[in-house]
Amino acid sequence: MILKGKSIVPGKVKARSLVSTTPISFLGDVDPDKGTIVDKQNALYGQSIAGKVFVFPLGKGSTVGSYVIYQLKKNQKAPIALINAEAEAIVAVGAIISDIPMVQGIDIDKIPNNKEVYVNASEGYLKL
C-alpha cells in the first residue's frame, strides 16, 4: 500500500515505524540525549525514536522543539524519518536543519506500529 503526501525534506529510507496517535512536543516529550519518549501520558512512554520512522499527527509546543530535533541528530538519537498528518513549522524546521526526511499529509491511521516501511520523502510517499 502506498500512502501519498507532500515532501517537506527529501530523502529515501527504510526502517521500522513508531506511531504516536497524539501530537508531540519535542521540548518536554522527548529526551534529546537518549531519544526516548518521556511524556508519561503518551502510549509510547519509554520507547526510543532513534533510527525509526517516527509517525505522529503533528507537533506542538515551543519553537525550541526545532533545536531539540537538531540535538537528537547530533546525539545520533534522531528518527530516520518523520511522518505527519499535518506538518507545522516547529517540526518542519527541525527536520530541515537536521536533514531528516519528512513527509506530511499522510493518513497516519493506516500506518501500523513496528512495521518496516519505505519512505520516499523526495516524492512524498510512504510504502507499507
N, CA, C and O atoms as CSV, one atom per row, in Angstrom:
chain,resi,resn,atom,element,x,y,z
A,1,MET,N,N,0.840,-1.171,0.000
A,1,MET,CA,C,0.000,0.000,0.000
A,1,MET,C,C,0.893,1.244,0.000
A,1,MET,O,O,1.888,1.306,0.722
A,2,ILE,N,N,0.530,2.212,-0.803
A,2,ILE,CA,C,1.268,3.474,-0.880
A,2,ILE,C,C,0.378,4.591,-0.341
A,2,ILE,O,O,-0.765,4.762,-0.767
A,3,LEU,N,N,0.935,5.344,0.606
A,3,LEU,CA,C,0.240,6.494,1.180
A,3,LEU,C,C,0.944,7.751,0.687
A,3,LEU,O,O,2.133,7.954,0.935
A,4,LYS,N,N,0.191,8.587,-0.013
A,4,LYS,CA,C,0.783,9.777,-0.613
A,4,LYS,C,C,0.572,11.003,0.264
A,4,LYS,O,O,-0.448,11.158,0.934
A,5,GLY,N,N,1.588,11.871,0.230
A,5,GLY,CA,C,1.539,13.119,0.973
A,5,GLY,C,C,2.344,14.165,0.237
A,5,GLY,O,O,2.398,14.179,-0.993
A,6,LYS,N,N,2.964,15.034,0.996
A,6,LYS,CA,C,3.766,16.113,0.422
A,6,LYS,C,C,5.144,16.115,1.067
A,6,LYS,O,O,5.268,16.032,2.289
A,7,SER,N,N,6.166,16.209,0.246
A,7,SER,CA,C,7.536,16.235,0.727
A,7,SER,C,C,7.839,17.547,1.446
A,7,SER,O,O,7.511,18.630,0.962
A,8,ILE,N,N,8.470,17.424,2.611
A,8,ILE,CA,C,8.973,18.589,3.337
A,8,ILE,C,C,10.497,18.606,3.253
A,8,ILE,O,O,11.099,19.635,2.948
A,9,VAL,N,N,11.121,17.445,3.529
A,9,VAL,CA,C,12.570,17.288,3.414
A,9,VAL,C,C,12.815,16.028,2.588
A,9,VAL,O,O,12.344,14.955,2.968
A,10,PRO,N,N,13.535,16.123,1.471
A,10,PRO,CA,C,13.746,14.949,0.617
A,10,PRO,C,C,14.656,13.911,1.256
A,10,PRO,O,O,15.442,14.200,2.159
A,11,GLY,N,N,14.518,12.704,0.756
A,11,GLY,CA,C,15.353,11.594,1.203
A,11,GLY,C,C,14.593,10.294,1.057
A,11,GLY,O,O,13.368,10.287,0.938
A,12,LYS,N,N,15.327,9.197,1.066
A,12,LYS,CA,C,14.733,7.860,0.933
A,12,LYS,C,C,15.317,6.976,2.016
A,12,LYS,O,O,16.536,6.856,2.139
A,13,VAL,N,N,14.437,6.349,2.810
A,13,VAL,CA,C,14.881,5.493,3.905
A,13,VAL,C,C,13.929,4.309,4.075
A,13,VAL,O,O,12.784,4.332,3.624
A,14,LYS,N,N,14.439,3.286,4.736
A,14,LYS,CA,C,13.636,2.118,5.068
A,14,LYS,C,C,13.943,1.762,6.517
A,14,LYS,O,O,15.102,1.579,6.889
A,15,ALA,N,N,12.889,1.667,7.334
A,15,ALA,CA,C,13.073,1.354,8.755
A,15,ALA,C,C,11.718,0.984,9.358
A,15,ALA,O,O,10.684,1.056,8.695
A,16,ARG,N,N,11.751,0.592,10.616
A,16,ARG,CA,C,10.527,0.261,11.347
A,16,ARG,C,C,9.817,1.537,11.777
A,16,ARG,O,O,10.449,2.545,12.093
A,17,SER,N,N,8.501,1.471,11.780
A,17,SER,CA,C,7.678,2.611,12.194
A,17,SER,C,C,7.510,2.631,13.714
A,17,SER,O,O,7.501,1.593,14.376
A,18,LEU,N,N,7.379,3.831,14.231
A,18,LEU,CA,C,6.988,4.056,15.619
A,18,LEU,C,C,5.878,5.089,15.546
A,18,LEU,O,O,6.116,6.229,15.147
A,19,VAL,N,N,4.660,4.701,15.930
A,19,VAL,CA,C,3.479,5.521,15.684
A,19,VAL,C,C,2.879,6.043,16.989
A,19,VAL,O,O,2.513,5.272,17.875
A,20,SER,N,N,2.790,7.366,17.083
A,20,SER,CA,C,2.090,8.022,18.185
A,20,SER,C,C,0.764,8.544,17.657
A,20,SER,O,O,0.713,9.157,16.591
A,21,THR,N,N,-0.297,8.303,18.395
A,21,THR,CA,C,-1.611,8.807,17.984
A,21,THR,C,C,-1.870,10.210,18.526
A,21,THR,O,O,-2.884,10.830,18.205
A,22,THR,N,N,-0.944,10.707,19.352
A,22,THR,CA,C,-1.107,12.032,19.934
A,22,THR,C,C,-0.003,12.963,19.438
A,22,THR,O,O,1.084,12.501,19.093
A,23,PRO,N,N,-0.272,14.274,19.398
A,23,PRO,CA,C,0.759,15.235,18.997
A,23,PRO,C,C,1.983,15.160,19.912
A,23,PRO,O,O,1.882,14.745,21.066
A,24,ILE,N,N,3.134,15.565,19.384
A,24,ILE,CA,C,4.402,15.502,20.113
A,24,ILE,C,C,5.000,16.895,20.249
A,24,ILE,O,O,5.039,17.669,19.293
A,25,SER,N,N,5.462,17.197,21.450
A,25,SER,CA,C,6.287,18.379,21.675
A,25,SER,C,C,7.701,17.861,21.893
A,25,SER,O,O,7.960,17.150,22.863
A,26,PHE,N,N,8.600,18.208,21.010
A,26,PHE,CA,C,9.965,17.712,21.182
A,26,PHE,C,C,10.610,18.326,22.423
A,26,PHE,O,O,11.531,17.738,22.990
A,27,LEU,N,N,10.142,19.496,22.851
A,27,LEU,CA,C,10.622,20.088,24.095
A,27,LEU,C,C,9.704,19.608,25.218
A,27,LEU,O,O,8.625,20.160,25.435
A,28,GLY,N,N,10.143,18.586,25.917
A,28,GLY,CA,C,9.378,18.073,27.048
A,28,GLY,C,C,8.858,16.663,26.872
A,28,GLY,O,O,8.732,15.935,27.856
A,29,ASP,N,N,8.551,16.252,25.645
A,29,ASP,CA,C,8.031,14.896,25.413
A,29,ASP,C,C,9.124,13.906,25.020
A,29,ASP,O,O,8.927,12.694,25.107
A,30,VAL,N,N,10.287,14.424,24.584
A,30,VAL,CA,C,11.372,13.573,24.086
A,30,VAL,C,C,12.677,13.948,24.792
A,30,VAL,O,O,13.008,15.128,24.906
A,31,ASP,N,N,13.413,12.944,25.262
A,31,ASP,CA,C,14.721,13.167,25.875
A,31,ASP,C,C,15.752,13.290,24.751
A,31,ASP,O,O,15.999,12.314,24.043
A,32,PRO,N,N,16.363,14.479,24.571
A,32,PRO,CA,C,17.288,14.676,23.451
A,32,PRO,C,C,18.604,13.914,23.591
A,32,PRO,O,O,19.316,13.736,22.603
A,33,ASP,N,N,18.935,13.467,24.785
A,33,ASP,CA,C,20.171,12.709,24.987
A,33,ASP,C,C,19.990,11.214,24.729
A,33,ASP,O,O,20.905,10.533,24.266
A,34,LYS,N,N,18.794,10.720,25.037
A,34,LYS,CA,C,18.536,9.281,24.886
A,34,LYS,C,C,17.642,8.945,23.692
A,34,LYS,O,O,17.638,7.810,23.215
A,35,GLY,N,N,16.887,9.932,23.212
A,35,GLY,CA,C,15.982,9.690,22.101
A,35,GLY,C,C,14.732,8.917,22.503
A,35,GLY,O,O,14.117,8.251,21.670
A,36,THR,N,N,14.356,9.003,23.776
A,36,THR,CA,C,13.183,8.271,24.251
A,36,THR,C,C,12.024,9.214,24.539
A,36,THR,O,O,12.218,10.395,24.828
A,37,ILE,N,N,10.825,8.674,24.455
A,37,ILE,CA,C,9.618,9.414,24.801
A,37,ILE,C,C,9.540,9.474,26.327
A,37,ILE,O,O,9.528,8.438,26.992
A,38,VAL,N,N,9.486,10.682,26.875
A,38,VAL,CA,C,9.460,10.846,28.330
A,38,VAL,C,C,8.113,11.374,28.841
A,38,VAL,O,O,7.934,11.564,30.044
A,39,ASP,N,N,7.183,11.606,27.935
A,39,ASP,CA,C,5.837,12.037,28.327
A,39,ASP,C,C,5.073,10.814,28.827
A,39,ASP,O,O,4.752,9.916,28.049
A,40,LYS,N,N,4.786,10.782,30.116
A,40,LYS,CA,C,4.118,9.620,30.719
A,40,LYS,C,C,2.684,9.448,30.234
A,40,LYS,O,O,2.097,8.379,30.410
A,41,GLN,N,N,2.111,10.486,29.625
A,41,GLN,CA,C,0.756,10.391,29.086
A,41,GLN,C,C,0.725,9.746,27.699
A,41,GLN,O,O,-0.336,9.351,27.217
A,42,ASN,N,N,1.888,9.644,27.066
A,42,ASN,CA,C,1.968,9.072,25.718
A,42,ASN,C,C,2.079,7.551,25.814
A,42,ASN,O,O,2.830,7.026,26.636
A,43,ALA,N,N,1.332,6.861,24.978
A,43,ALA,CA,C,1.363,5.390,24.964
A,43,ALA,C,C,2.756,4.843,24.636
A,43,ALA,O,O,3.047,3.682,24.923
A,44,LEU,N,N,3.615,5.673,24.036
A,44,LEU,CA,C,4.972,5.241,23.677
A,44,LEU,C,C,5.993,5.552,24.771
A,44,LEU,O,O,7.196,5.449,24.530
A,45,TYR,N,N,5.548,5.922,25.940
A,45,TYR,CA,C,6.450,6.290,27.035
A,45,TYR,C,C,7.567,5.249,27.197
A,45,TYR,O,O,7.320,4.047,27.294
A,46,GLY,N,N,8.808,5.764,27.223
A,46,GLY,CA,C,9.972,4.906,27.416
A,46,GLY,C,C,10.551,4.319,26.145
A,46,GLY,O,O,11.645,3.756,26.178
A,47,GLN,N,N,9.849,4.432,25.020
A,47,GLN,CA,C,10.335,3.872,23.765
A,47,GLN,C,C,11.252,4.866,23.052
A,47,GLN,O,O,11.112,6.081,23.193
A,48,SER,N,N,12.184,4.320,22.292
A,48,SER,CA,C,13.151,5.139,21.568
A,48,SER,C,C,12.652,5.461,20.163
A,48,SER,O,O,12.097,4.609,19.469
A,49,ILE,N,N,12.867,6.726,19.759
A,49,ILE,CA,C,12.545,7.134,18.389
A,49,ILE,C,C,13.780,7.024,17.489
A,49,ILE,O,O,13.684,7.197,16.274
A,50,ALA,N,N,14.920,6.741,18.082
A,50,ALA,CA,C,16.187,6.691,17.333
A,50,ALA,C,C,16.137,5.636,16.233
A,50,ALA,O,O,15.813,4.475,16.480
A,51,GLY,N,N,16.464,6.061,15.017
A,51,GLY,CA,C,16.529,5.138,13.887
A,51,GLY,C,C,15.191,4.636,13.383
A,51,GLY,O,O,15.149,3.727,12.554
A,52,LYS,N,N,14.092,5.208,13.867
A,52,LYS,CA,C,12.751,4.779,13.469
A,52,LYS,C,C,12.138,5.786,12.503
A,52,LYS,O,O,12.565,6.938,12.434
A,53,VAL,N,N,11.146,5.341,11.771
A,53,VAL,CA,C,10.288,6.247,11.023
A,53,VAL,C,C,9.247,6.687,12.048
A,53,VAL,O,O,8.322,5.939,12.364
A,54,PHE,N,N,9.402,7.899,12.562
A,54,PHE,CA,C,8.552,8.387,13.640
A,54,PHE,C,C,7.318,9.045,13.048
A,54,PHE,O,O,7.406,10.033,12.319
A,55,VAL,N,N,6.163,8.471,13.380
A,55,VAL,CA,C,4.880,8.876,12.821
A,55,VAL,C,C,4.039,9.488,13.945
A,55,VAL,O,O,3.853,8.872,14.994
A,56,PHE,N,N,3.535,10.701,13.718
A,56,PHE,CA,C,2.664,11.336,14.707
A,56,PHE,C,C,1.805,12.378,13.999
A,56,PHE,O,O,2.169,12.865,12.928
A,57,PRO,N,N,0.656,12.722,14.603
A,57,PRO,CA,C,-0.267,13.617,13.889
A,57,PRO,C,C,0.339,14.976,13.550
A,57,PRO,O,O,0.286,15.407,12.399
A,58,LEU,N,N,0.914,15.652,14.543
A,58,LEU,CA,C,1.519,16.957,14.351
A,58,LEU,C,C,2.328,17.313,15.585
A,58,LEU,O,O,2.189,16.698,16.642
A,59,GLY,N,N,3.166,18.307,15.427
A,59,GLY,CA,C,3.953,18.784,16.553
A,59,GLY,C,C,3.177,19.813,17.346
A,59,GLY,O,O,2.187,20.372,16.874
A,60,LYS,N,N,3.644,20.052,18.560
A,60,LYS,CA,C,3.034,21.070,19.410
A,60,LYS,C,C,4.126,21.690,20.269
A,60,LYS,O,O,5.203,21.117,20.438
A,61,GLY,N,N,3.839,22.844,20.799
A,61,GLY,CA,C,4.734,23.410,21.793
A,61,GLY,C,C,5.731,24.418,21.282
A,61,GLY,O,O,5.562,25.033,20.229
A,62,SER,N,N,6.772,24.562,22.067
A,62,SER,CA,C,7.766,25.614,21.928
A,62,SER,C,C,8.583,25.525,20.642
A,62,SER,O,O,8.826,24.439,20.116
A,63,THR,N,N,8.999,26.682,20.153
A,63,THR,CA,C,9.872,26.741,18.983
A,63,THR,C,C,11.226,26.114,19.265
A,63,THR,O,O,11.957,25.779,18.334
A,64,VAL,N,N,11.568,25.950,20.532
A,64,VAL,CA,C,12.822,25.289,20.896
A,64,VAL,C,C,12.797,23.822,20.431
A,64,VAL,O,O,13.846,23.189,20.318
A,65,GLY,N,N,11.624,23.299,20.168
A,65,GLY,CA,C,11.497,21.929,19.674
A,65,GLY,C,C,12.317,21.672,18.418
A,65,GLY,O,O,12.821,20.565,18.226
A,66,SER,N,N,12.458,22.675,17.563
A,66,SER,CA,C,13.278,22.532,16.350
A,66,SER,C,C,14.716,22.202,16.715
A,66,SER,O,O,15.359,21.371,16.074
A,67,TYR,N,N,15.208,22.859,17.749
A,67,TYR,CA,C,16.591,22.629,18.176
A,67,TYR,C,C,16.752,21.316,18.928
A,67,TYR,O,O,17.835,20.731,18.934
A,68,VAL,N,N,15.677,20.849,19.564
A,68,VAL,CA,C,15.717,19.537,20.203
A,68,VAL,C,C,15.867,18.458,19.124
A,68,VAL,O,O,16.620,17.501,19.307
A,69,ILE,N,N,15.168,18.606,18.022
A,69,ILE,CA,C,15.316,17.666,16.903
A,69,ILE,C,C,16.758,17.694,16.399
A,69,ILE,O,O,17.344,16.647,16.122
A,70,TYR,N,N,17.322,18.882,16.284
A,70,TYR,CA,C,18.717,19.023,15.854
A,70,TYR,C,C,19.667,18.366,16.862
A,70,TYR,O,O,20.632,17.708,16.470
A,71,GLN,N,N,19.395,18.543,18.149
A,71,GLN,CA,C,20.212,17.916,19.185
A,71,GLN,C,C,20.107,16.392,19.110
A,71,GLN,O,O,21.106,15.696,19.286
A,72,LEU,N,N,18.916,15.874,18.852
A,72,LEU,CA,C,18.746,14.433,18.669
A,72,LEU,C,C,19.641,13.925,17.543
A,72,LEU,O,O,20.279,12.880,17.665
A,73,LYS,N,N,19.679,14.682,16.444
A,73,LYS,CA,C,20.515,14.305,15.294
A,73,LYS,C,C,21.994,14.321,15.682
A,73,LYS,O,O,22.730,13.386,15.365
A,74,LYS,N,N,22.426,15.371,16.361
A,74,LYS,CA,C,23.828,15.473,16.791
A,74,LYS,C,C,24.205,14.351,17.758
A,74,LYS,O,O,25.345,13.888,17.760
A,75,ASN,N,N,23.249,13.915,18.576
A,75,ASN,CA,C,23.476,12.840,19.543
A,75,ASN,C,C,23.270,11.449,18.954
A,75,ASN,O,O,23.364,10.448,19.664
A,76,GLN,N,N,22.990,11.392,17.657
A,76,GLN,CA,C,22.721,10.132,16.958
A,76,GLN,C,C,21.548,9.375,17.583
A,76,GLN,O,O,21.570,8.148,17.682
A,77,LYS,N,N,20.531,10.119,17.999
A,77,LYS,CA,C,19.327,9.557,18.612
A,77,LYS,C,C,18.067,9.999,17.880
A,77,LYS,O,O,16.957,9.840,18.388
A,78,ALA,N,N,18.240,10.551,16.691
A,78,ALA,CA,C,17.114,11.074,15.923
A,78,ALA,C,C,16.380,9.964,15.178
A,78,ALA,O,O,16.946,8.907,14.899
A,79,PRO,N,N,15.113,10.218,14.859
A,79,PRO,CA,C,14.414,9.301,13.958
A,79,PRO,C,C,15.042,9.373,12.569
A,79,PRO,O,O,15.649,10.381,12.208
A,80,ILE,N,N,14.897,8.311,11.800
A,80,ILE,CA,C,15.460,8.266,10.449
A,80,ILE,C,C,14.572,9.031,9.473
A,80,ILE,O,O,15.029,9.461,8.414
A,81,ALA,N,N,13.280,9.202,9.842
A,81,ALA,CA,C,12.329,9.978,9.037
A,81,ALA,C,C,11.186,10.416,9.938
A,81,ALA,O,O,10.924,9.809,10.977
A,82,LEU,N,N,10.508,11.486,9.518
A,82,LEU,CA,C,9.335,11.994,10.226
A,82,LEU,C,C,8.146,11.979,9.281
A,82,LEU,O,O,8.236,12.424,8.136
A,83,ILE,N,N,7.022,11.456,9.782
A,83,ILE,CA,C,5.779,11.416,9.013
A,83,ILE,C,C,4.704,12.078,9.853
A,83,ILE,O,O,4.476,11.684,10.996
A,84,ASN,N,N,4.039,13.087,9.290
A,84,ASN,CA,C,2.968,13.792,9.989
A,84,ASN,C,C,1.694,13.788,9.164
A,84,ASN,O,O,1.726,13.780,7.934
A,85,ALA,N,N,0.570,13.795,9.874
A,85,ALA,CA,C,-0.701,14.038,9.208
A,85,ALA,C,C,-0.716,15.493,8.746
A,85,ALA,O,O,-1.155,15.808,7.640
A,86,GLU,N,N,-0.222,16.374,9.624
A,86,GLU,CA,C,-0.175,17.801,9.313
A,86,GLU,C,C,1.134,18.378,9.851
A,86,GLU,O,O,1.371,18.384,11.059
A,87,ALA,N,N,1.960,18.850,8.963
A,87,ALA,CA,C,3.227,19.451,9.386
A,87,ALA,C,C,2.959,20.833,9.948
A,87,ALA,O,O,2.080,21.553,9.473
A,88,GLU,N,N,3.721,21.194,10.960
A,88,GLU,CA,C,3.702,22.567,11.442
A,88,GLU,C,C,5.140,23.042,11.503
A,88,GLU,O,O,6.067,22.237,11.418
A,89,ALA,N,N,5.326,24.322,11.647
A,89,ALA,CA,C,6.639,24.944,11.461
A,89,ALA,C,C,7.729,24.392,12.369
A,89,ALA,O,O,8.862,24.222,11.918
A,90,ILE,N,N,7.430,24.109,13.616
A,90,ILE,CA,C,8.457,23.671,14.565
A,90,ILE,C,C,9.109,22.376,14.114
A,90,ILE,O,O,10.335,22.280,14.058
A,91,VAL,N,N,8.299,21.387,13.794
A,91,VAL,CA,C,8.839,20.092,13.365
A,91,VAL,C,C,9.480,20.213,11.988
A,91,VAL,O,O,10.541,19.637,11.746
A,92,ALA,N,N,8.853,20.951,11.093
A,92,ALA,CA,C,9.408,21.111,9.745
A,92,ALA,C,C,10.787,21.763,9.788
A,92,ALA,O,O,11.708,21.303,9.113
A,93,VAL,N,N,10.938,22.821,10.569
A,93,VAL,CA,C,12.245,23.473,10.685
A,93,VAL,C,C,13.261,22.523,11.302
A,93,VAL,O,O,14.404,22.462,10.848
A,94,GLY,N,N,12.863,21.786,12.326
A,94,GLY,CA,C,13.759,20.812,12.940
A,94,GLY,C,C,14.229,19.761,11.949
A,94,GLY,O,O,15.405,19.398,11.932
A,95,ALA,N,N,13.311,19.274,11.125
A,95,ALA,CA,C,13.667,18.282,10.101
A,95,ALA,C,C,14.603,18.887,9.059
A,95,ALA,O,O,15.549,18.235,8.618
A,96,ILE,N,N,14.344,20.115,8.672
A,96,ILE,CA,C,15.170,20.785,7.652
A,96,ILE,C,C,16.593,21.000,8.160
A,96,ILE,O,O,17.553,20.641,7.479
A,97,ILE,N,N,16.736,21.579,9.345
A,97,ILE,CA,C,18.090,21.869,9.845
A,97,ILE,C,C,18.846,20.597,10.229
A,97,ILE,O,O,20.073,20.607,10.330
A,98,SER,N,N,18.113,19.503,10.443
A,98,SER,CA,C,18.736,18.234,10.824
A,98,SER,C,C,18.870,17.274,9.648
A,98,SER,O,O,19.434,16.189,9.786
A,99,ASP,N,N,18.350,17.676,8.492
A,99,ASP,CA,C,18.372,16.843,7.287
A,99,ASP,C,C,17.742,15.470,7.538
A,99,ASP,O,O,18.323,14.432,7.222
A,100,ILE,N,N,16.536,15.497,8.116
A,100,ILE,CA,C,15.766,14.280,8.362
A,100,ILE,C,C,14.630,14.250,7.347
A,100,ILE,O,O,13.812,15.170,7.328
A,101,PRO,N,N,14.552,13.221,6.502
A,101,PRO,CA,C,13.461,13.143,5.536
A,101,PRO,C,C,12.099,13.269,6.231
A,101,PRO,O,O,11.857,12.664,7.275
A,102,MET,N,N,11.220,14.073,5.620
A,102,MET,CA,C,9.911,14.323,6.228
A,102,MET,C,C,8.833,14.422,5.163
A,102,MET,O,O,9.015,15.036,4.113
A,103,VAL,N,N,7.696,13.792,5.471
A,103,VAL,CA,C,6.519,13.847,4.606
A,103,VAL,C,C,5.333,14.230,5.480
A,103,VAL,O,O,5.205,13.756,6.608
A,104,GLN,N,N,4.472,15.085,4.956
A,104,GLN,CA,C,3.249,15.466,5.672
A,104,GLN,C,C,2.042,15.195,4.790
A,104,GLN,O,O,2.168,14.971,3.586
A,105,GLY,N,N,0.863,15.218,5.419
A,105,GLY,CA,C,-0.373,14.984,4.674
A,105,GLY,C,C,-0.678,13.510,4.486
A,105,GLY,O,O,-1.431,13.131,3.589
A,106,ILE,N,N,-0.089,12.681,5.336
A,106,ILE,CA,C,-0.288,11.224,5.272
A,106,ILE,C,C,-1.406,10.824,6.234
A,106,ILE,O,O,-1.498,11.368,7.334
A,107,ASP,N,N,-2.254,9.882,5.830
A,107,ASP,CA,C,-3.270,9.316,6.720
A,107,ASP,C,C,-2.560,8.353,7.671
A,107,ASP,O,O,-2.407,7.169,7.371
A,108,ILE,N,N,-2.130,8.877,8.821
A,108,ILE,CA,C,-1.303,8.076,9.733
A,108,ILE,C,C,-2.071,6.928,10.385
A,108,ILE,O,O,-1.458,5.998,10.910
A,109,ASP,N,N,-3.408,6.980,10.358
A,109,ASP,CA,C,-4.196,5.886,10.932
A,109,ASP,C,C,-3.990,4.575,10.172
A,109,ASP,O,O,-4.303,3.501,10.687
A,110,LYS,N,N,-3.471,4.660,8.967
A,110,LYS,CA,C,-3.246,3.461,8.152
A,110,LYS,C,C,-1.857,2.862,8.352
A,110,LYS,O,O,-1.533,1.837,7.751
A,111,ILE,N,N,-1.039,3.488,9.185
A,111,ILE,CA,C,0.333,3.016,9.382
A,111,ILE,C,C,0.404,2.211,10.679
A,111,ILE,O,O,0.193,2.763,11.760
A,112,PRO,N,N,0.694,0.926,10.585
A,112,PRO,CA,C,0.816,0.122,11.804
A,112,PRO,C,C,2.124,0.413,12.534
A,112,PRO,O,O,3.128,0.779,11.924
A,113,ASN,N,N,2.087,0.246,13.827
A,113,ASN,CA,C,3.285,0.426,14.643
A,113,ASN,C,C,4.225,-0.759,14.448
A,113,ASN,O,O,3.785,-1.895,14.275
A,114,ASN,N,N,5.504,-0.482,14.478
A,114,ASN,CA,C,6.558,-1.505,14.415
A,114,ASN,C,C,6.517,-2.335,13.130
A,114,ASN,O,O,6.739,-3.546,13.154
A,115,LYS,N,N,6.234,-1.674,12.024
A,115,LYS,CA,C,6.246,-2.339,10.719
A,115,LYS,C,C,7.335,-1.700,9.874
A,115,LYS,O,O,7.509,-0.482,9.897
A,116,GLU,N,N,8.062,-2.514,9.133
A,116,GLU,CA,C,9.068,-1.949,8.246
A,116,GLU,C,C,8.369,-1.208,7.110
A,116,GLU,O,O,7.504,-1.758,6.428
A,117,VAL,N,N,8.764,0.056,6.921
A,117,VAL,CA,C,8.163,0.892,5.886
A,117,VAL,C,C,9.265,1.544,5.067
A,117,VAL,O,O,10.392,1.716,5.529
A,118,TYR,N,N,8.915,1.900,3.853
A,118,TYR,CA,C,9.827,2.607,2.955
A,118,TYR,C,C,9.293,4.018,2.789
A,118,TYR,O,O,8.132,4.209,2.426
A,119,VAL,N,N,10.130,4.997,3.052
A,119,VAL,CA,C,9.748,6.395,2.905
A,119,VAL,C,C,10.527,6.992,1.738
A,119,VAL,O,O,11.757,6.988,1.726
A,120,ASN,N,N,9.789,7.502,0.764
A,120,ASN,CA,C,10.395,8.266,-0.316
A,120,ASN,C,C,9.922,9.703,-0.119
A,120,ASN,O,O,8.938,10.145,-0.711
A,121,ALA,N,N,10.658,10.416,0.734
A,121,ALA,CA,C,10.281,11.791,1.041
A,121,ALA,C,C,10.594,12.724,-0.119
A,121,ALA,O,O,10.066,13.835,-0.178
A,122,SER,N,N,11.442,12.290,-1.034
A,122,SER,CA,C,11.727,13.110,-2.213
A,122,SER,C,C,10.499,13.239,-3.094
A,122,SER,O,O,10.267,14.283,-3.703
A,123,GLU,N,N,9.703,12.161,-3.160
A,123,GLU,CA,C,8.486,12.162,-3.972
A,123,GLU,C,C,7.223,12.262,-3.123
A,123,GLU,O,O,6.117,12.329,-3.659
A,124,GLY,N,N,7.387,12.273,-1.784
A,124,GLY,CA,C,6.242,12.488,-0.888
A,124,GLY,C,C,5.337,11.301,-0.668
A,124,GLY,O,O,4.114,11.439,-0.680
A,125,TYR,N,N,5.928,10.124,-0.465
A,125,TYR,CA,C,5.064,8.978,-0.153
A,125,TYR,C,C,5.745,8.004,0.798
A,125,TYR,O,O,6.959,8.025,1.000
A,126,LEU,N,N,4.903,7.150,1.370
A,126,LEU,CA,C,5.338,6.083,2.264
A,126,LEU,C,C,4.737,4.795,1.743
A,126,LEU,O,O,3.560,4.754,1.386
A,127,LYS,N,N,5.546,3.733,1.697
A,127,LYS,CA,C,5.074,2.439,1.208
A,127,LYS,C,C,5.106,1.437,2.347
A,127,LYS,O,O,6.132,1.241,2.998
A,128,LEU,N,N,3.956,0.804,2.575
A,128,LEU,CA,C,3.852,-0.225,3.623
A,128,LEU,C,C,4.236,-1.580,3.064
A,128,LEU,O,O,4.213,-2.575,3.788
